[in-house]
């Protein structure tokens, strides 16, 4: 019976993967068919004048990953799991390798969590939860920027939103609700009695499952609220740095562009919607959203720019594959110390 259940699970997994691959192929075909992507898209990469912009974009991406490393180091420090910056940076690059170079196989967060758990068995529950909280903080920052961007576009009375005003306000309301809920847990979570009650509740509801690990890690972060605030601010800076690396690629494409503020706003919304796992690694899906999003503000280069940004992220994530092949959890030395006060 157990084997039958596992077999059904594998079939569903393979079927879902096949469906996502099929959608990716169809979307990419549509992008070329509609002219959003052309042969000129690839020819631009071979022009010598465009090389400096690609290099600068790569630097932006690397800086963003270094900031991600600082955030993860801070978060791990709240559970007295201290690792050197260089070693955590390798873990971040390994995660990027699985997310961008070979998407759809194993998630980068899963790989990072696995190595952290293997490196310190006593911290396996907390470290797994910290990896999840690291991703959640990144998503919250992206949601925050996307919400501000959507509000800005509405304030500017962008004509592209005239047909979707109702949906836009619903999205803003959902974003506001998410941050209100997070704020409530943040404020009350600083109370030890509240944390104890929430811990008992999660034990009863989830029986030491993934949600319990997440709750325990969140409790550790709330106790060190300054670290949580710093990490959230870092997450916003990471998203803005990535957007800078993306927009620098506009210099590769000829033609007029809207203002930087407008492109930043619409690109934030594109990235937020691109999080939906429609295709493996969102290949084609993000470019499709960018094509429609940028065209709404007067530019037809959205798909191209996001395609170039994908190439930049893949190129900069390749070293993560080399680190993965030579990675050994034995060289992760846990440094004992007191928790942050």
C-alpha positions as CSV (number, residue, x, y, z in Angstrom):
1,X,0.0,0.0,0.0
2,X,2.8,2.4,0.9
3,X,4.6,1.6,-2.3
4,X,1.4,2.3,-4.2
5,X,1.1,5.7,-2.5
6,X,4.7,6.5,-3.3
7,X,4.1,5.5,-6.9
8,X,1.2,7.8,-7.2
9,X,3.2,10.6,-5.7
10,X,6.0,10.1,-8.3
11,X,3.5,10.0,-11.2
12,X,1.9,13.3,-10.0
13,X,5.4,14.8,-9.6
14,X,6.4,13.8,-13.1
15,X,3.1,14.8,-14.6
16,X,3.4,18.3,-13.0
17,X,7.0,18.6,-14.2
18,X,5.9,17.7,-17.7
19,X,3.0,20.1,-17.6
20,X,5.3,22.9,-16.5
21,X,7.9,22.1,-19.2
22,X,5.1,22.1,-21.8
23,X,3.9,25.5,-20.6
24,X,7.4,26.9,-20.7
25,X,7.9,25.7,-24.3
26,X,4.5,27.2,-25.4
27,X,5.3,30.5,-23.7
28,X,8.8,30.8,-25.2
29,X,7.3,29.9,-28.7
30,X,4.6,32.7,-28.1
31,X,7.3,35.2,-27.2
32,X,9.2,34.6,-30.5
33,X,6.0,34.3,-32.5
34,X,4.7,37.7,-31.2
35,X,8.0,39.4,-31.7
36,X,8.8,40.1,-28.0
37,X,12.0,38.0,-28.5
38,X,13.8,38.0,-31.9
39,X,17.2,37.0,-33.3
40,X,18.3,40.5,-32.5
41,X,17.9,39.6,-28.9
42,X,20.8,37.2,-29.1
43,X,22.8,39.4,-31.5
44,X,22.9,42.2,-28.9
45,X,24.8,39.9,-26.6
46,X,27.7,39.6,-29.1
47,X,28.2,43.4,-29.5
48,X,31.4,44.6,-27.8
49,X,29.8,47.9,-26.8
50,X,27.2,46.0,-24.7
51,X,29.8,44.0,-22.7
52,X,30.4,46.7,-20.0
53,X,26.7,46.8,-19.2
54,X,26.6,43.1,-18.8
55,X,29.6,43.1,-16.5
56,X,28.1,45.9,-14.4
57,X,24.8,44.0,-14.2
58,X,26.8,40.9,-13.0
59,X,28.4,43.1,-10.3
60,X,25.0,44.2,-9.1
61,X,23.9,40.6,-8.9
62,X,27.0,39.5,-7.0
63,X,26.5,42.4,-4.6
64,X,22.9,41.3,-4.0
65,X,24.1,37.8,-3.2
66,X,26.6,39.2,-0.8
67,X,23.8,41.1,1.0
68,X,21.8,37.8,1.0
69,X,24.8,36.2,2.7
70,X,24.9,38.9,5.4
71,X,21.2,38.4,6.0
72,X,21.5,34.7,6.4
73,X,24.5,35.1,8.7
74,X,22.5,37.5,10.9
75,X,19.5,35.1,11.0
76,X,21.6,32.1,11.9
77,X,23.3,34.1,14.7
78,X,19.9,34.4,16.5
79,X,20.1,30.6,17.1
80,X,23.8,30.8,18.0
81,X,24.7,29.1,14.8
82,X,27.7,31.1,13.7
83,X,29.3,30.6,10.3
84,X,32.0,32.6,8.5
85,X,30.8,34.9,5.7
86,X,32.8,33.1,3.0
87,X,31.3,29.7,3.8
88,X,27.7,31.0,3.9
89,X,28.4,32.9,0.6
90,X,29.2,29.5,-1.0
91,X,26.0,28.1,0.3
92,X,24.1,31.0,-1.2
93,X,25.7,30.5,-4.6
94,X,24.9,26.7,-4.4
95,X,21.3,27.6,-3.8
96,X,21.3,30.0,-6.7
97,X,22.8,27.2,-8.9
98,X,19.9,24.9,-8.2
99,X,17.3,27.7,-8.6
100,X,18.6,29.2,-11.8
101,X,21.0,26.9,-13.7
102,X,19.1,23.6,-13.1
103,X,15.6,24.8,-12.0
104,X,12.9,22.3,-11.3
105,X,15.1,19.5,-9.9
106,X,15.9,20.4,-6.3
107,X,15.1,23.8,-4.8
108,X,18.1,25.9,-3.7
109,X,16.6,26.5,-0.2
110,X,16.3,22.7,0.2
111,X,20.0,22.3,-0.6
112,X,21.0,25.1,1.8
113,X,18.9,23.7,4.5
114,X,20.3,20.2,4.0
115,X,23.9,21.4,4.4
116,X,23.1,23.4,7.4
117,X,21.3,20.5,9.1
118,X,24.1,18.1,8.2
119,X,26.7,20.5,9.6
120,X,25.0,20.9,13.0
121,X,22.6,18.1,13.9
122,X,21.7,19.8,17.2
123,X,20.4,22.9,15.4
124,X,18.7,21.0,12.6
125,X,15.2,22.2,13.5
126,X,16.1,25.8,14.0
127,X,18.4,26.0,11.0
128,X,15.7,24.6,8.7
129,X,13.3,27.1,10.0
130,X,15.8,29.9,9.6
131,X,16.3,29.1,5.9
132,X,12.5,29.3,5.5
133,X,12.4,32.6,7.3
134,X,15.2,33.9,5.1
135,X,13.1,33.2,2.1
136,X,10.0,34.7,3.7
137,X,11.8,37.9,4.6
138,X,12.9,38.2,1.0
139,X,9.3,37.6,-0.2
140,X,8.0,40.2,2.3
141,X,10.5,42.7,1.0
142,X,9.5,42.0,-2.6
143,X,5.8,42.2,-1.7
144,X,6.5,45.5,0.1
145,X,8.2,47.0,-2.9
146,X,5.6,45.6,-5.3
147,X,2.8,47.1,-3.2
148,X,4.5,50.5,-3.1
149,X,5.0,50.2,-6.9
150,X,1.4,49.3,-7.5
151,X,0.3,52.2,-5.4
152,X,2.6,54.5,-7.3
153,X,1.2,53.3,-10.7
154,X,-2.3,53.8,-9.4
155,X,-1.4,57.3,-8.1
156,X,0.0,58.1,-11.5
157,X,-3.3,57.0,-12.9
158,X,-1.6,54.6,-15.3
159,X,-4.0,53.8,-18.1
160,X,-2.9,50.2,-18.2
161,X,-4.6,49.7,-14.8
162,X,-7.9,51.2,-15.8
163,X,-9.3,47.8,-16.7
164,X,-7.9,46.2,-13.5
165,X,-8.6,48.8,-10.9
166,X,-10.7,46.4,-8.8
167,X,-8.0,43.6,-8.9
168,X,-5.3,46.1,-8.1
169,X,-7.0,47.4,-5.0
170,X,-7.6,43.8,-3.9
171,X,-3.9,43.0,-4.3
172,X,-3.1,46.1,-2.2
173,X,-5.5,45.1,0.4
174,X,-4.0,41.6,0.6
175,X,-0.5,43.0,0.9
176,X,-1.6,45.4,3.6
177,X,-3.3,42.5,5.5
178,X,-0.1,40.4,5.3
179,X,2.0,43.1,6.8
180,X,-0.6,43.8,9.5
181,X,-0.6,40.1,10.5
182,X,3.2,40.1,10.4
183,X,3.2,43.2,12.5
184,X,0.9,41.7,15.1
185,X,3.1,38.7,15.5
186,X,6.2,40.9,15.7
187,X,4.8,43.1,18.4
188,X,3.2,40.5,20.6
189,X,5.9,37.9,19.9
190,X,8.3,39.9,22.0
191,X,6.2,38.9,25.0
192,X,7.6,35.6,26.5
193,X,4.2,34.4,27.6
194,X,2.7,35.0,24.2
195,X,5.6,33.0,22.6
196,X,5.1,30.1,25.1
197,X,1.4,30.0,24.2
198,X,2.0,30.1,20.5
199,X,4.7,27.4,20.9
200,X,2.2,25.1,22.7
201,X,-0.4,25.8,20.1
202,X,1.9,24.9,17.2
203,X,3.0,21.7,19.0
204,X,-0.7,20.7,19.3
205,X,-1.6,21.6,15.7
206,X,1.5,20.6,13.8
207,X,3.3,18.0,15.9
208,X,6.9,19.1,15.2
209,X,6.2,19.5,11.5
210,X,7.7,22.1,9.1
211,X,5.2,24.7,10.4
212,X,6.4,24.1,13.9
213,X,10.0,24.5,12.9
214,X,9.1,27.7,11.2
215,X,7.2,29.0,14.3
216,X,10.2,28.2,16.5
217,X,12.6,30.0,14.3
218,X,10.3,33.0,14.1
219,X,10.1,33.0,17.9
220,X,13.9,33.1,18.0
221,X,13.9,36.0,15.6
222,X,11.3,38.0,17.4
223,X,13.3,37.7,20.6
224,X,16.0,39.6,18.7
225,X,13.7,42.1,17.0
226,X,16.6,44.4,15.9
227,X,18.1,41.5,13.9
228,X,14.7,40.9,12.3
229,X,14.4,44.6,11.4
230,X,17.9,44.7,10.0
231,X,17.2,41.6,8.0
232,X,14.1,43.1,6.5
233,X,15.9,46.3,5.6
234,X,18.6,44.2,4.0
235,X,16.0,42.3,2.0
236,X,14.6,45.6,0.6
237,X,18.2,46.7,-0.3
238,X,18.7,43.3,-2.0
239,X,15.6,43.7,-4.1
240,X,16.6,47.3,-5.1
241,X,20.1,46.2,-6.0
242,X,18.7,43.4,-8.2
243,X,16.4,45.9,-9.8
244,X,19.4,48.2,-10.5
245,X,21.2,45.3,-12.1
246,X,18.2,44.6,-14.2
247,X,17.6,48.2,-15.4
248,X,21.3,48.7,-16.3
249,X,20.6,46.2,-19.1
250,X,18.3,48.7,-20.8
251,X,21.4,50.2,-22.3
252,X,21.7,47.1,-24.4
253,X,18.4,47.7,-26.2
254,X,17.9,50.7,-28.5
255,X,14.8,52.9,-28.2
256,X,13.1,55.2,-25.7
257,X,12.2,54.1,-22.2
258,X,9.9,55.5,-19.6
259,X,11.4,57.1,-16.4
260,X,13.5,55.0,-14.1
261,X,10.9,55.3,-11.4
262,X,8.2,53.9,-13.7
263,X,10.4,51.1,-14.9
264,X,11.4,50.2,-11.3
265,X,7.7,50.2,-10.3
266,X,6.5,48.0,-13.1
267,X,9.5,45.7,-12.8
268,X,8.8,45.2,-9.1
269,X,5.3,44.1,-10.0
270,X,6.6,41.8,-12.7
271,X,9.0,40.1,-10.3
272,X,6.3,39.7,-7.7
273,X,4.0,38.0,-10.2
274,X,6.9,36.1,-11.6
275,X,7.3,34.3,-8.3
276,X,4.3,32.0,-9.2
277,X,5.8,28.6,-10.1
278,X,4.1,28.3,-13.5
279,X,7.2,26.9,-15.3
280,X,10.5,25.4,-14.1
281,X,12.5,28.3,-12.9
282,X,9.7,30.5,-14.3
283,X,11.4,30.2,-17.7
284,X,9.4,32.2,-20.2
285,X,6.8,33.1,-17.6
286,X,8.6,36.0,-16.2
287,X,9.5,37.3,-19.6
288,X,5.9,37.0,-20.7
289,X,4.7,39.1,-17.7
290,X,7.5,41.6,-18.4
291,X,6.5,41.9,-22.0
292,X,2.9,42.9,-21.1
293,X,3.9,45.0,-18.1
294,X,6.5,47.1,-19.8
295,X,4.3,47.5,-22.9
296,X,1.7,49.0,-20.6
297,X,4.1,51.8,-19.7
298,X,5.3,52.4,-23.3
299,X,8.2,50.0,-23.8
300,X,8.3,46.8,-25.9
301,X,11.7,45.7,-24.4
302,X,10.4,44.0,-21.2
303,X,10.8,40.5,-22.4
304,X,14.3,41.2,-23.7
305,X,15.5,42.9,-20.6
306,X,14.3,40.2,-18.3
307,X,15.8,37.6,-20.7
308,X,19.2,39.3,-20.4
309,X,18.8,39.4,-16.6
310,X,18.1,35.7,-16.6
311,X,21.3,35.1,-18.5
312,X,23.2,37.3,-16.0
313,X,21.8,35.3,-13.0
314,X,22.6,32.0,-14.7
315,X,26.2,33.1,-15.6
316,X,26.9,34.3,-12.0
317,X,25.4,31.2,-10.4
318,X,27.5,28.7,-12.3
319,X,30.3,28.9,-9.7
320,X,27.7,27.5,-7.3
321,X,27.8,24.3,-9.2
322,X,31.6,24.0,-8.7
323,X,31.1,24.7,-5.0
324,X,28.5,22.0,-4.8
325,X,30.8,19.4,-6.4
326,X,33.5,20.2,-3.9
327,X,31.4,20.9,-0.9
328,X,32.1,19.1,2.4
329,X,30.1,19.8,5.5
330,X,33.1,18.9,7.6
331,X,34.7,22.3,6.9
332,X,31.7,24.1,8.3
333,X,33.1,25.0,11.7
334,X,30.4,26.1,14.1
335,X,31.6,28.8,16.3
336,X,30.1,28.7,19.8
337,X,28.9,31.9,21.3
338,X,26.2,33.7,23.1
339,X,23.0,34.8,21.4
340,X,22.7,38.4,20.2
341,X,21.4,40.6,22.9
